[in-house]
Amino acid sequence: MTAMELHDIIERLTRERDAARAAIRDASRCEDCGAWATRYRSASARYACDSCAPGNGWTDDPHALALRAAMRAP
């Protein structure tokens, strides 16, 4: 495998990662304010961001860690 082939693979994987991050961002929105949803309340099947989900009864979304990391990504 040549250096150019490796470079092409890295570029493709970077594009795929960026597309996956964008899809997560677009699909995971708070029902109250539109920010990224990182918490949910199973009793009411509601999704919310960290700011709109205060108090008890809220649980981290299974993808909350990835969402929070994506929010910090450039």
Predicted model as a PDB file, atoms N, CA, C, CB and O in Angstrom, pLDDT in the B-factor column:
MODEL        1                                                                  
ATOM      1  N   MET A   1       0.858  -1.164   0.000  1.00 83.00           N  
ATOM      2  CA  MET A   1       0.000   0.000   0.000  1.00 83.00           C  
ATOM      3  C   MET A   1       0.911   1.235   0.000  1.00 83.00           C  
ATOM      4  CB  MET A   1      -0.980  -0.006   1.236  1.00 83.00           C  
ATOM      5  O   MET A   1       1.866   1.331   0.770  1.00 83.00           O  
ATOM      6  N   THR A   2       0.586   2.149  -0.869  1.00 94.00           N  
ATOM      7  CA  THR A   2       1.414   3.347  -0.997  1.00 94.00           C  
ATOM      8  C   THR A   2       0.953   4.433  -0.021  1.00 94.00           C  
ATOM      9  CB  THR A   2       1.372   3.877  -2.442  1.00 94.00           C  
ATOM     10  O   THR A   2      -0.127   4.347   0.564  1.00 94.00           O  
ATOM     11  N   ALA A   3       1.779   5.431   0.135  1.00 91.00           N  
ATOM     12  CA  ALA A   3       1.438   6.558   1.000  1.00 91.00           C  
ATOM     13  C   ALA A   3       0.196   7.277   0.477  1.00 91.00           C  
ATOM     14  CB  ALA A   3       2.622   7.540   1.101  1.00 91.00           C  
ATOM     15  O   ALA A   3      -0.633   7.741   1.259  1.00 91.00           O  
ATOM     16  N   MET A   4       0.073   7.367  -0.836  1.00 91.00           N  
ATOM     17  CA  MET A   4      -1.084   8.034  -1.427  1.00 91.00           C  
ATOM     18  C   MET A   4      -2.365   7.250  -1.145  1.00 91.00           C  
ATOM     19  CB  MET A   4      -0.889   8.205  -2.942  1.00 91.00           C  
ATOM     20  O   MET A   4      -3.405   7.850  -0.872  1.00 91.00           O  
ATOM     21  N   GLU A   5      -2.304   5.932  -1.206  1.00 93.00           N  
ATOM     22  CA  GLU A   5      -3.473   5.111  -0.894  1.00 93.00           C  
ATOM     23  C   GLU A   5      -3.877   5.283   0.565  1.00 93.00           C  
ATOM     24  CB  GLU A   5      -3.189   3.630  -1.196  1.00 93.00           C  
ATOM     25  O   GLU A   5      -5.065   5.381   0.873  1.00 93.00           O  
ATOM     26  N   LEU A   6      -2.903   5.320   1.457  1.00 94.00           N  
ATOM     27  CA  LEU A   6      -3.201   5.542   2.875  1.00 94.00           C  
ATOM     28  C   LEU A   6      -3.828   6.919   3.084  1.00 94.00           C  
ATOM     29  CB  LEU A   6      -1.920   5.405   3.726  1.00 94.00           C  
ATOM     30  O   LEU A   6      -4.773   7.074   3.857  1.00 94.00           O  
ATOM     31  N   HIS A   7      -3.300   7.893   2.397  1.00 95.00           N  
ATOM     32  CA  HIS A   7      -3.840   9.242   2.493  1.00 95.00           C  
ATOM     33  C   HIS A   7      -5.298   9.267   2.024  1.00 95.00           C  
ATOM     34  CB  HIS A   7      -2.988  10.225   1.662  1.00 95.00           C  
ATOM     35  O   HIS A   7      -6.142   9.902   2.657  1.00 95.00           O  
ATOM     36  N   ASP A   8      -5.593   8.587   0.931  1.00 94.00           N  
ATOM     37  CA  ASP A   8      -6.964   8.520   0.415  1.00 94.00           C  
ATOM     38  C   ASP A   8      -7.902   7.839   1.422  1.00 94.00           C  
ATOM     39  CB  ASP A   8      -6.991   7.764  -0.930  1.00 94.00           C  
ATOM     40  O   ASP A   8      -9.037   8.273   1.615  1.00 94.00           O  
ATOM     41  N   ILE A   9      -7.419   6.786   2.049  1.00 95.00           N  
ATOM     42  CA  ILE A   9      -8.227   6.079   3.055  1.00 95.00           C  
ATOM     43  C   ILE A   9      -8.508   6.992   4.241  1.00 95.00           C  
ATOM     44  CB  ILE A   9      -7.510   4.790   3.531  1.00 95.00           C  
ATOM     45  O   ILE A   9      -9.637   7.048   4.728  1.00 95.00           O  
ATOM     46  N   ILE A  10      -7.499   7.699   4.701  1.00 95.00           N  
ATOM     47  CA  ILE A  10      -7.677   8.609   5.834  1.00 95.00           C  
ATOM     48  C   ILE A  10      -8.670   9.710   5.486  1.00 95.00           C  
ATOM     49  CB  ILE A  10      -6.331   9.222   6.254  1.00 95.00           C  
ATOM     50  O   ILE A  10      -9.518  10.059   6.307  1.00 95.00           O  
ATOM     51  N   GLU A  11      -8.575  10.256   4.288  1.00 96.00           N  
ATOM     52  CA  GLU A  11      -9.523  11.282   3.867  1.00 96.00           C  
ATOM     53  C   GLU A  11     -10.952  10.743   3.818  1.00 96.00           C  
ATOM     54  CB  GLU A  11      -9.127  11.833   2.504  1.00 96.00           C  
ATOM     55  O   GLU A  11     -11.889  11.414   4.252  1.00 96.00           O  
ATOM     56  N   ARG A  12     -11.114   9.538   3.289  1.00 96.00           N  
ATOM     57  CA  ARG A  12     -12.455   8.933   3.209  1.00 96.00           C  
ATOM     58  C   ARG A  12     -13.022   8.700   4.605  1.00 96.00           C  
ATOM     59  CB  ARG A  12     -12.408   7.598   2.427  1.00 96.00           C  
ATOM     60  O   ARG A  12     -14.187   9.004   4.859  1.00 96.00           O  
ATOM     61  N   LEU A  13     -12.203   8.162   5.514  1.00 96.00           N  
ATOM     62  CA  LEU A  13     -12.672   7.913   6.874  1.00 96.00           C  
ATOM     63  C   LEU A  13     -13.013   9.213   7.603  1.00 96.00           C  
ATOM     64  CB  LEU A  13     -11.618   7.140   7.656  1.00 96.00           C  
ATOM     65  O   LEU A  13     -13.960   9.263   8.389  1.00 96.00           O  
ATOM     66  N   THR A  14     -12.246  10.247   7.341  1.00 95.00           N  
ATOM     67  CA  THR A  14     -12.530  11.551   7.943  1.00 95.00           C  
ATOM     68  C   THR A  14     -13.864  12.086   7.446  1.00 95.00           C  
ATOM     69  CB  THR A  14     -11.405  12.552   7.629  1.00 95.00           C  
ATOM     70  O   THR A  14     -14.654  12.605   8.235  1.00 95.00           O  
ATOM     71  N   ARG A  15     -14.124  11.966   6.148  1.00 95.00           N  
ATOM     72  CA  ARG A  15     -15.417  12.404   5.600  1.00 95.00           C  
ATOM     73  C   ARG A  15     -16.567  11.600   6.209  1.00 95.00           C  
ATOM     74  CB  ARG A  15     -15.429  12.261   4.060  1.00 95.00           C  
ATOM     75  O   ARG A  15     -17.605  12.166   6.553  1.00 95.00           O  
ATOM     76  N   GLU A  16     -16.389  10.288   6.344  1.00 95.00           N  
ATOM     77  CA  GLU A  16     -17.435   9.441   6.931  1.00 95.00           C  
ATOM     78  C   GLU A  16     -17.686   9.821   8.381  1.00 95.00           C  
ATOM     79  CB  GLU A  16     -17.047   7.957   6.836  1.00 95.00           C  
ATOM     80  O   GLU A  16     -18.837   9.878   8.816  1.00 95.00           O  
ATOM     81  N   ARG A  17     -16.613  10.083   9.142  1.00 91.00           N  
ATOM     82  CA  ARG A  17     -16.768  10.485  10.541  1.00 91.00           C  
ATOM     83  C   ARG A  17     -17.518  11.803  10.632  1.00 91.00           C  
ATOM     84  CB  ARG A  17     -15.398  10.603  11.230  1.00 91.00           C  
ATOM     85  O   ARG A  17     -18.422  11.950  11.454  1.00 91.00           O  
ATOM     86  N   ASP A  18     -17.149  12.757   9.796  1.00 89.00           N  
ATOM     87  CA  ASP A  18     -17.805  14.058   9.812  1.00 89.00           C  
ATOM     88  C   ASP A  18     -19.282  13.946   9.436  1.00 89.00           C  
ATOM     89  CB  ASP A  18     -17.096  15.015   8.861  1.00 89.00           C  
ATOM     90  O   ASP A  18     -20.125  14.637  10.008  1.00 89.00           O  
ATOM     91  N   ALA A  19     -19.593  13.083   8.483  1.00 90.00           N  
ATOM     92  CA  ALA A  19     -20.988  12.869   8.095  1.00 90.00           C  
ATOM     93  C   ALA A  19     -21.779  12.229   9.233  1.00 90.00           C  
ATOM     94  CB  ALA A  19     -21.067  11.990   6.839  1.00 90.00           C  
ATOM     95  O   ALA A  19     -22.931  12.593   9.467  1.00 90.00           O  
ATOM     96  N   ALA A  20     -21.171  11.283   9.937  1.00 87.00           N  
ATOM     97  CA  ALA A  20     -21.842  10.642  11.070  1.00 87.00           C  
ATOM     98  C   ALA A  20     -22.096  11.662  12.181  1.00 87.00           C  
ATOM     99  CB  ALA A  20     -20.997   9.460  11.607  1.00 87.00           C  
ATOM    100  O   ALA A  20     -23.173  11.677  12.777  1.00 87.00           O  
ATOM    101  N   ARG A  21     -21.118  12.504  12.455  1.00 80.00           N  
ATOM    102  CA  ARG A  21     -21.310  13.546  13.464  1.00 80.00           C  
ATOM    103  C   ARG A  21     -22.446  14.481  13.073  1.00 80.00           C  
ATOM    104  CB  ARG A  21     -20.017  14.343  13.663  1.00 80.00           C  
ATOM    105  O   ARG A  21     -23.264  14.851  13.915  1.00 80.00           O  
ATOM    106  N   ALA A  22     -22.499  14.859  11.813  1.00 81.00           N  
ATOM    107  CA  ALA A  22     -23.562  15.751  11.346  1.00 81.00           C  
ATOM    108  C   ALA A  22     -24.930  15.087  11.477  1.00 81.00           C  
ATOM    109  CB  ALA A  22     -23.314  16.163   9.887  1.00 81.00           C  
ATOM    110  O   ALA A  22     -25.902  15.738  11.860  1.00 81.00           O  
ATOM    111  N   ALA A  23     -25.009  13.815  11.167  1.00 78.00           N  
ATOM    112  CA  ALA A  23     -26.285  13.094  11.284  1.00 78.00           C  
ATOM    113  C   ALA A  23     -26.742  13.027  12.736  1.00 78.00           C  
ATOM    114  CB  ALA A  23     -26.157  11.672  10.707  1.00 78.00           C  
ATOM    115  O   ALA A  23     -27.926  13.191  13.028  1.00 78.00           O  
ATOM    116  N   ILE A  24     -25.806  12.788  13.640  1.00 71.00           N  
ATOM    117  CA  ILE A  24     -26.145  12.757  15.069  1.00 71.00           C  
ATOM    118  C   ILE A  24     -26.636  14.127  15.507  1.00 71.00           C  
ATOM    119  CB  ILE A  24     -24.923  12.321  15.923  1.00 71.00           C  
ATOM    120  O   ILE A  24     -27.637  14.234  16.214  1.00 71.00           O  
ATOM    121  N   ARG A  25     -25.937  15.171  15.092  1.00 69.00           N  
ATOM    122  CA  ARG A  25     -26.340  16.531  15.462  1.00 69.00           C  
ATOM    123  C   ARG A  25     -27.742  16.844  14.968  1.00 69.00           C  
ATOM    124  CB  ARG A  25     -25.353  17.552  14.903  1.00 69.00           C  
ATOM    125  O   ARG A  25     -28.542  17.418  15.707  1.00 69.00           O  
ATOM    126  N   ASP A  26     -28.052  16.476  13.728  1.00 70.00           N  
ATOM    127  CA  ASP A  26     -29.343  16.811  13.137  1.00 70.00           C  
ATOM    128  C   ASP A  26     -30.493  16.015  13.740  1.00 70.00           C  
ATOM    129  CB  ASP A  26     -29.298  16.582  11.652  1.00 70.00           C  
ATOM    130  O   ASP A  26     -31.610  16.524  13.832  1.00 70.00           O  
ATOM    131  N   ALA A  27     -30.241  14.780  14.149  1.00 66.00           N  
ATOM    132  CA  ALA A  27     -31.315  13.900  14.614  1.00 66.00           C  
ATOM    133  C   ALA A  27     -31.569  13.982  16.109  1.00 66.00           C  
ATOM    134  CB  ALA A  27     -31.000  12.489  14.250  1.00 66.00           C  
ATOM    135  O   ALA A  27     -32.563  13.436  16.588  1.00 66.00           O  
ATOM    136  N   SER A  28     -30.713  14.637  16.850  1.00 72.00           N  
ATOM    137  CA  SER A  28     -30.796  14.615  18.313  1.00 72.00           C  
ATOM    138  C   SER A  28     -31.073  16.009  18.851  1.00 72.00           C  
ATOM    139  CB  SER A  28     -29.498  14.060  18.925  1.00 72.00           C  
ATOM    140  O   SER A  28     -30.156  16.703  19.291  1.00 72.00           O  
ATOM    141  N   ARG A  29     -32.309  16.412  18.817  1.00 84.00           N  
ATOM    142  CA  ARG A  29     -32.673  17.764  19.247  1.00 84.00           C  
ATOM    143  C   ARG A  29     -33.605  17.750  20.454  1.00 84.00           C  
ATOM    144  CB  ARG A  29     -33.329  18.516  18.102  1.00 84.00           C  
ATOM    145  O   ARG A  29     -34.474  16.888  20.583  1.00 84.00           O  
ATOM    146  N   CYS A  30     -33.401  18.726  21.329  1.00 86.00           N  
ATOM    147  CA  CYS A  30     -34.262  18.933  22.494  1.00 86.00           C  
ATOM    148  C   CYS A  30     -35.649  19.336  22.019  1.00 86.00           C  
ATOM    149  CB  CYS A  30     -33.670  20.013  23.447  1.00 86.00           C  
ATOM    150  O   CYS A  30     -35.778  20.153  21.108  1.00 86.00           O  
ATOM    151  N   GLU A  31     -36.675  18.777  22.619  1.00 84.00           N  
ATOM    152  CA  GLU A  31     -38.046  19.087  22.224  1.00 84.00           C  
ATOM    153  C   GLU A  31     -38.485  20.476  22.689  1.00 84.00           C  
ATOM    154  CB  GLU A  31     -38.991  18.040  22.777  1.00 84.00           C  
ATOM    155  O   GLU A  31     -39.475  21.011  22.190  1.00 84.00           O  
ATOM    156  N   ASP A  32     -37.755  21.059  23.639  1.00 89.00           N  
ATOM    157  CA  ASP A  32     -38.124  22.373  24.160  1.00 89.00           C  
ATOM    158  C   ASP A  32     -37.407  23.517  23.455  1.00 89.00           C  
ATOM    159  CB  ASP A  32     -37.835  22.434  25.632  1.00 89.00           C  
ATOM    160  O   ASP A  32     -38.039  24.489  23.040  1.00 89.00           O  
ATOM    161  N   CYS A  33     -36.076  23.404  23.318  1.00 92.00           N  
ATOM    162  CA  CYS A  33     -35.316  24.546  22.798  1.00 92.00           C  
ATOM    163  C   CYS A  33     -34.578  24.271  21.490  1.00 92.00           C  
ATOM    164  CB  CYS A  33     -34.329  24.989  23.824  1.00 92.00           C  
ATOM    165  O   CYS A  33     -34.050  25.201  20.881  1.00 92.00           O  
ATOM    166  N   GLY A  34     -34.529  23.021  21.048  1.00 88.00           N  
ATOM    167  CA  GLY A  34     -33.860  22.693  19.792  1.00 88.00           C  
ATOM    168  C   GLY A  34     -32.381  22.396  19.919  1.00 88.00           C  
ATOM    169  O   GLY A  34     -31.739  22.044  18.930  1.00 88.00           O  
ATOM    170  N   ALA A  35     -31.819  22.531  21.124  1.00 85.00           N  
ATOM    171  CA  ALA A  35     -30.415  22.175  21.328  1.00 85.00           C  
ATOM    172  C   ALA A  35     -30.274  20.656  21.243  1.00 85.00           C  
ATOM    173  CB  ALA A  35     -29.892  22.706  22.704  1.00 85.00           C  
ATOM    174  O   ALA A  35     -31.277  19.947  21.169  1.00 85.00           O  
ATOM    175  N   TRP A  36     -29.066  20.162  21.252  1.00 80.00           N  
ATOM    176  CA  TRP A  36     -28.883  18.717  21.180  1.00 80.00           C  
ATOM    177  C   TRP A  36     -29.436  18.042  22.425  1.00 80.00           C  
ATOM    178  CB  TRP A  36     -27.404  18.371  21.005  1.00 80.00           C  
ATOM    179  O   TRP A  36     -29.158  18.460  23.549  1.00 80.00           O  
ATOM    180  N   ALA A  37     -30.220  16.998  22.211  1.00 83.00           N  
ATOM    181  CA  ALA A  37     -30.809  16.250  23.322  1.00 83.00           C  
ATOM    182  C   ALA A  37     -29.804  15.245  23.854  1.00 83.00           C  
ATOM    183  CB  ALA A  37     -32.107  15.535  22.882  1.00 83.00           C  
ATOM    184  O   ALA A  37     -29.262  14.426  23.112  1.00 83.00           O  
ATOM    185  N   THR A  38     -29.569  15.324  25.144  1.00 84.00           N  
ATOM    186  CA  THR A  38     -28.655  14.383  25.794  1.00 84.00           C  
ATOM    187  C   THR A  38     -29.341  13.612  26.913  1.00 84.00           C  
ATOM    188  CB  THR A  38     -27.444  15.122  26.346  1.00 84.00           C  
ATOM    189  O   THR A  38     -28.746  12.708  27.499  1.00 84.00           O  
ATOM    190  N   ARG A  39     -30.588  13.964  27.212  1.00 87.00           N  
ATOM    191  CA  ARG A  39     -31.315  13.328  28.311  1.00 87.00           C  
ATOM    192  C   ARG A  39     -32.699  12.912  27.834  1.00 87.00           C  
ATOM    193  CB  ARG A  39     -31.424  14.279  29.529  1.00 87.00           C  
ATOM    194  O   ARG A  39     -33.245  13.492  26.896  1.00 87.00           O  
ATOM    195  N   TYR A  40     -33.254  11.909  28.484  1.00 83.00           N  
ATOM    196  CA  TYR A  40     -34.627  11.511  28.157  1.00 83.00           C  
ATOM    197  C   TYR A  40     -35.358  11.116  29.418  1.00 83.00           C  
ATOM    198  CB  TYR A  40     -34.644  10.349  27.142  1.00 83.00           C  
ATOM    199  O   TYR A  40     -34.752  10.751  30.425  1.00 83.00           O  
ATOM    200  N   ARG A  41     -36.660  11.196  29.343  1.00 83.00           N  
ATOM    201  CA  ARG A  41     -37.535  10.801  30.449  1.00 83.00           C  
ATOM    202  C   ARG A  41     -38.446   9.720  29.902  1.00 83.00           C  
ATOM    203  CB  ARG A  41     -38.361  12.027  31.032  1.00 83.00           C  
ATOM    204  O   ARG A  41     -39.339   9.996  29.100  1.00 83.00           O  
ATOM    205  N   SER A  42     -38.221   8.492  30.336  1.00 76.00           N  
ATOM    206  CA  SER A  42     -38.978   7.372  29.773  1.00 76.00           C  
ATOM    207  C   SER A  42     -40.458   7.423  30.141  1.00 76.00           C  
ATOM    208  CB  SER A  42     -38.384   6.060  30.242  1.00 76.00           C  
ATOM    209  O   SER A  42     -41.296   6.936  29.382  1.00 76.00           O  
ATOM    210  N   ALA A  43     -40.791   7.999  31.286  1.00 77.00           N  
ATOM    211  CA  ALA A  43     -42.198   8.060  31.695  1.00 77.00           C  
ATOM    212  C   ALA A  43     -43.033   8.872  30.716  1.00 77.00           C  
ATOM    213  CB  ALA A  43     -42.316   8.658  33.093  1.00 77.00           C  
ATOM    214  O   ALA A  43     -44.215   8.589  30.520  1.00 77.00           O  
ATOM    215  N   SER A  44     -42.419   9.886  30.097  1.00 78.00           N  
ATOM    216  CA  SER A  44     -43.174  10.728  29.169  1.00 78.00           C  
ATOM    217  C   SER A  44     -42.635  10.662  27.742  1.00 78.00           C  
ATOM    218  CB  SER A  44     -43.158  12.161  29.650  1.00 78.00           C  
ATOM    219  O   SER A  44     -43.130  11.358  26.856  1.00 78.00           O  
ATOM    220  N   ALA A  45     -41.625   9.829  27.523  1.00 75.00           N  
ATOM    221  CA  ALA A  45     -41.000   9.674  26.205  1.00 75.00           C  
ATOM    222  C   ALA A  45     -40.565  11.017  25.637  1.00 75.00           C  
ATOM    223  CB  ALA A  45     -41.964   8.987  25.235  1.00 75.00           C  
ATOM    224  O   ALA A  45     -40.787  11.309  24.462  1.00 75.00           O  
ATOM    225  N   ARG A  46     -39.944  11.828  26.481  1.00 81.00           N  
ATOM    226  CA  ARG A  46     -39.476  13.150  26.067  1.00 81.00           C  
ATOM    227  C   ARG A  46     -37.968  13.188  26.020  1.00 81.00           C  
ATOM    228  CB  ARG A  46     -39.999  14.231  27.009  1.00 81.00           C  
ATOM    229  O   ARG A  46     -37.286  12.522  26.799  1.00 81.00           O  
ATOM    230  N   TYR A  47     -37.454  13.981  25.090  1.00 83.00           N  
ATOM    231  CA  TYR A  47     -36.015  14.194  24.974  1.00 83.00           C  
ATOM    232  C   TYR A  47     -35.721  15.663  25.248  1.00 83.00           C  
ATOM    233  CB  TYR A  47     -35.491  13.770  23.565  1.00 83.00           C  
ATOM    234  O   TYR A  47     -36.487  16.546  24.861  1.00 83.00           O  
ATOM    235  N   ALA A  48     -34.593  15.914  25.926  1.00 87.00           N  
ATOM    236  CA  ALA A  48     -34.237  17.291  26.273  1.00 87.00           C  
ATOM    237  C   ALA A  48     -32.711  17.437  26.348  1.00 87.00           C  
ATOM    238  CB  ALA A  48     -34.890  17.701  27.624  1.00 87.00           C  
ATOM    239  O   ALA A  48     -31.975  16.453  26.416  1.00 87.00           O  
ATOM    240  N   CYS A  49     -32.271  18.683  26.332  1.00 86.00           N  
ATOM    241  CA  CYS A  49     -30.848  18.964  26.507  1.00 86.00           C  
ATOM    242  C   CYS A  49     -30.539  19.001  28.003  1.00 86.00           C  
ATOM    243  CB  CYS A  49     -30.448  20.314  25.817  1.00 86.00           C  
ATOM    244  O   CYS A  49     -31.446  18.888  28.827  1.00 86.00           O  
ATOM    245  N   ASP A  50     -29.276  19.157  28.350  1.00 84.00           N  
ATOM    246  CA  ASP A  50     -28.896  19.210  29.758  1.00 84.00           C  
ATOM    247  C   ASP A  50     -29.580  20.365  30.487  1.00 84.00           C  
ATOM    248  CB  ASP A  50     -27.385  19.338  29.888  1.00 84.00           C  
ATOM    249  O   ASP A  50     -29.953  20.227  31.652  1.00 84.00           O  
ATOM    250  N   SER A  51     -29.747  21.505  29.808  1.00 88.00           N  
ATOM    251  CA  SER A  51     -30.357  22.684  30.438  1.00 88.00           C  
ATOM    252  C   SER A  51     -31.859  22.527  30.667  1.00 88.00           C  
ATOM    253  CB  SER A  51     -30.106  23.908  29.584  1.00 88.00           C  
ATOM    254  O   SER A  51     -32.382  23.009  31.672  1.00 88.00           O  
ATOM    255  N   CYS A  52     -32.544  21.874  29.766  1.00 89.00           N  
ATOM    256  CA  CYS A  52     -34.008  21.743  29.857  1.00 89.00           C  
ATOM    257  C   CYS A  52     -34.446  20.490  30.621  1.00 89.00           C  
ATOM    258  CB  CYS A  52     -34.612  21.718  28.460  1.00 89.00           C  
ATOM    259  O   CYS A  52     -35.643  20.235  30.749  1.00 89.00           O  
ATOM    260  N   ALA A  53     -33.502  19.716  31.123  1.00 86.00           N  
ATOM    261  CA  ALA A  53     -33.852  18.466  31.816  1.00 86.00           C  
ATOM    262  C   ALA A  53     -33.359  18.473  33.259  1.00 86.00           C  
ATOM    263  CB  ALA A  53     -33.264  17.259  31.071  1.00 86.00           C  
ATOM    264  O   ALA A  53     -32.604  17.590  33.666  1.00 86.00           O  
ATOM    265  N   PRO A  54     -33.790  19.475  34.035  1.00 81.00           N  
ATOM    266  CA  PRO A  54     -33.356  19.496  35.434  1.00 81.00           C  
ATOM    267  C   PRO A  54     -34.178  18.533  36.288  1.00 81.00           C  
ATOM    268  CB  PRO A  54     -33.461  20.915  35.999  1.00 81.00           C  
ATOM    269  O   PRO A  54     -35.256  18.095  35.884  1.00 81.00           O  
ATOM    270  N   GLY A  55     -33.676  18.219  37.432  1.00 78.00           N  
ATOM    271  CA  GLY A  55     -34.430  17.422  38.391  1.00 78.00           C  
ATOM    272  C   GLY A  55     -34.314  15.929  38.175  1.00 78.00           C  
ATOM    273  O   GLY A  55     -33.531  15.450  37.354  1.00 78.00           O  
ATOM    274  N   ASN A  56     -35.107  15.219  38.928  1.00 82.00           N  
ATOM    275  CA  ASN A  56     -35.079  13.759  38.906  1.00 82.00           C  
ATOM    276  C   ASN A  56     -35.927  13.212  37.771  1.00 82.00           C  
ATOM    277  CB  ASN A  56     -35.564  13.197  40.237  1.00 82.00           C  
ATOM    278  O   ASN A  56     -36.766  13.919  37.213  1.00 82.00           O  
ATOM    279  N   GLY A  57     -35.705  11.959  37.436  1.00 83.00           N  
ATOM    280  CA  GLY A  57     -36.501  11.285  36.434  1.00 83.00           C  
ATOM    281  C   GLY A  57     -35.891  11.309  35.046  1.00 83.00           C  
ATOM    282  O   GLY A  57     -36.380  10.627  34.146  1.00 83.00           O  
ATOM    283  N   TRP A  58     -34.831  12.083  34.855  1.00 86.00           N  
ATOM    284  CA  TRP A  58     -34.170  12.152  33.558  1.00 86.00           C  
ATOM    285  C   TRP A  58     -32.972  11.217  33.560  1.00 86.00           C  
ATOM    286  CB  TRP A  58     -33.736  13.602  33.229  1.00 86.00           C  
ATOM    287  O   TRP A  58     -32.309  11.044  34.582  1.00 86.00           O  
ATOM    288  N   THR A  59     -32.702  10.619  32.415  1.00 85.00           N  
ATOM    289  CA  THR A  59     -31.592   9.680  32.243  1.00 85.00           C  
ATOM    290  C   THR A  59     -30.788  10.104  31.029  1.00 85.00           C  
ATOM    291  CB  THR A  59     -32.104   8.212  32.087  1.00 85.00           C  
ATOM    292  O   THR A  59     -31.333  10.631  30.058  1.00 85.00           O  
ATOM    293  N   ASP A  60     -29.478   9.868  31.094  1.00 83.00           N  
ATOM    294  CA  ASP A  60     -28.657  10.156  29.921  1.00 83.00           C  
ATOM    295  C   ASP A  60     -29.092   9.285  28.753  1.00 83.00           C  
ATOM    296  CB  ASP A  60     -27.164   9.933  30.229  1.00 83.00           C  
ATOM    297  O   ASP A  60     -29.327   8.087  28.909  1.00 83.00           O  
ATOM    298  N   ASP A  61     -29.195   9.890  27.603  1.00 77.00           N  
ATOM    299  CA  ASP A  61     -29.434   9.160  26.368  1.00 77.00           C  
ATOM    300  C   ASP A  61     -28.255   8.209  26.155  1.00 77.00           C  
ATOM    301  CB  ASP A  61     -29.615  10.137  25.147  1.00 77.00           C  
ATOM    302  O   ASP A  61     -27.139   8.534  26.563  1.00 77.00           O  
ATOM    303  N   PRO A  62     -28.464   7.043  25.530  1.00 75.00           N  
ATOM    304  CA  PRO A  62     -27.345   6.126  25.288  1.00 75.00           C  
ATOM    305  C   PRO A  62     -26.203   6.770  24.505  1.00 75.00           C  
ATOM    306  CB  PRO A  62     -27.836   4.908  24.545  1.00 75.00           C  
ATOM    307  O   PRO A  62     -25.062   6.314  24.583  1.00 75.00           O  
ATOM    308  N   HIS A  63     -26.500   7.816  23.761  1.00 74.00           N  
ATOM    309  CA  HIS A  63     -25.479   8.477  22.959  1.00 74.00           C  
ATOM    310  C   HIS A  63     -25.036   9.803  23.565  1.00 74.00           C  
ATOM    311  CB  HIS A  63     -25.993   8.703  21.557  1.00 74.00           C  
ATOM    312  O   HIS A  63     -24.389  10.603  22.889  1.00 74.00           O  
ATOM    313  N   ALA A  64     -25.374  10.047  24.831  1.00 78.00           N  
ATOM    314  CA  ALA A  64     -25.085  11.339  25.452  1.00 78.00           C  
ATOM    315  C   ALA A  64     -23.593  11.663  25.456  1.00 78.00           C  
ATOM    316  CB  ALA A  64     -25.612  11.359  26.870  1.00 78.00           C  
ATOM    317  O   ALA A  64     -23.210  12.796  25.166  1.00 78.00           O  
ATOM    318  N   LEU A  65     -22.757  10.694  25.776  1.00 78.00           N  
ATOM    319  CA  LEU A  65     -21.319  10.961  25.794  1.00 78.00           C  
ATOM    320  C   LEU A  65     -20.808  11.353  24.418  1.00 78.00           C  
ATOM    321  CB  LEU A  65     -20.562   9.743  26.298  1.00 78.00           C  
ATOM    322  O   LEU A  65     -19.992  12.267  24.293  1.00 78.00           O  
ATOM    323  N   ALA A  66     -21.282  10.668  23.389  1.00 78.00           N  
ATOM    324  CA  ALA A  66     -20.861  10.997  22.024  1.00 78.00           C  
ATOM    325  C   ALA A  66     -21.377  12.374  21.616  1.00 78.00           C  
ATOM    326  CB  ALA A  66     -21.360   9.928  21.032  1.00 78.00           C  
ATOM    327  O   ALA A  66     -20.669  13.128  20.949  1.00 78.00           O  
ATOM    328  N   LEU A  67     -22.608  12.706  22.013  1.00 73.00           N  
ATOM    329  CA  LEU A  67     -23.155  14.023  21.686  1.00 73.00           C  
ATOM    330  C   LEU A  67     -22.374  15.125  22.370  1.00 73.00           C  
ATOM    331  CB  LEU A  67     -24.623  14.106  22.082  1.00 73.00           C  
ATOM    332  O   LEU A  67     -22.055  16.144  21.756  1.00 73.00           O  
ATOM    333  N   ARG A  68     -22.067  14.923  23.632  1.00 78.00           N  
ATOM    334  CA  ARG A  68     -21.300  15.952  24.352  1.00 78.00           C  
ATOM    335  C   ARG A  68     -19.910  16.116  23.747  1.00 78.00           C  
ATOM    336  CB  ARG A  68     -21.185  15.594  25.849  1.00 78.00           C  
ATOM    337  O   ARG A  68     -19.396  17.232  23.665  1.00 78.00           O  
ATOM    338  N   ALA A  69     -19.304  15.020  23.327  1.00 80.00           N  
ATOM    339  CA  ALA A  69     -17.995  15.093  22.672  1.00 80.00           C  
ATOM    340  C   ALA A  69     -18.107  15.794  21.325  1.00 80.00           C  
ATOM    341  CB  ALA A  69     -17.400  13.686  22.489  1.00 80.00           C  
ATOM    342  O   ALA A  69     -17.231  16.578  20.961  1.00 80.00           O  
ATOM    343  N   ALA A  70     -19.175  15.521  20.581  1.00 75.00           N  
ATOM    344  CA  ALA A  70     -19.368  16.158  19.286  1.00 75.00           C  
ATOM    345  C   ALA A  70     -19.602  17.656  19.444  1.00 75.00           C  
ATOM    346  CB  ALA A  70     -20.539  15.516  18.545  1.00 75.00           C  
ATOM    347  O   ALA A  70     -19.192  18.443  18.592  1.00 75.00           O  
ATOM    348  N   MET A  71     -20.257  18.049  20.529  1.00 71.00           N  
ATOM    349  CA  MET A  71     -20.495  19.469  20.767  1.00 71.00           C  
ATOM    350  C   MET A  71     -19.179  20.204  21.021  1.00 71.00           C  
ATOM    351  CB  MET A  71     -21.451  19.660  21.956  1.00 71.00           C  
ATOM    352  O   MET A  71     -19.049  21.387  20.705  1.00 71.00           O  
ATOM    353  N   ARG A  72     -18.214  19.500  21.590  1.00 75.00           N  
ATOM    354  CA  ARG A  72     -16.917  20.122  21.859  1.00 75.00           C  
ATOM    355  C   ARG A  72     -15.994  20.064  20.642  1.00 75.00           C  
ATOM    356  CB  ARG A  72     -16.247  19.443  23.048  1.00 75.00           C  
ATOM    357  O   ARG A  72     -14.988  20.772  20.601  1.00 75.00           O  
ATOM    358  N   ALA A  73     -16.318  19.241  19.663  1.00 68.00           N  
ATOM    359  CA  ALA A  73     -15.462  19.084  18.486  1.00 68.00           C  
ATOM    360  C   ALA A  73     -15.541  20.333  17.613  1.00 68.00           C  
ATOM    361  CB  ALA A  73     -15.869  17.828  17.672  1.00 68.00           C  
ATOM    362  O   ALA A  73     -16.569  21.008  17.564  1.00 68.00           O  
ATOM    363  N   PRO A  74     -14.442  20.627  16.930  1.00 63.00           N  
ATOM    364  CA  PRO A  74     -14.435  21.820  16.056  1.00 63.00           C  
ATOM    365  C   PRO A  74     -15.330  21.651  14.836  1.00 63.00           C  
ATOM    366  CB  PRO A  74     -13.014  22.127  15.598  1.00 63.00           C  
ATOM    367  O   PRO A  74     -15.429  22.561  14.012  1.00 63.00           O  
TER     368      PRO A  74                                                      
ENDMDL                                                                          
END                                                                             
